[in-house]
Amino acid sequence: MTGAVLIMLLAVLGITILRIHLLGHLVDLRRSLQSTRGPGGLSGSSPGGAGRWIALAGALVGGVVLAIALIPRFAPWTTHAAFLHGH
């Protein structure tokens, strides 16, 4: 097995483990956000409810802005030759 193939297999394995880990946190996030809802929708009366929504919205907006800002830097990661390192 060549080094490049091993690196690719490890990358796929790592990404798969990361996806499973993040899906587990999405379940917790859903429970946390549902605890801020009252019978009529968003209540804001629960302690920290508004802060959780602000933190979630801020993280999502920040992630999108960062992804858009870094689009020009994607090329080295998406070219086939990036994994060969001159071999």
Buried (B, 14 or more C-beta within 10 A) or exposed (E): EEEEEEEEEEEEEEEEEEEEEEEEEEEEEEEBBEEBEEEEEEEEEEEEBBEBBEEEEEEEEEEEEEEEEEEEEEEEEEEEEEBEEEE
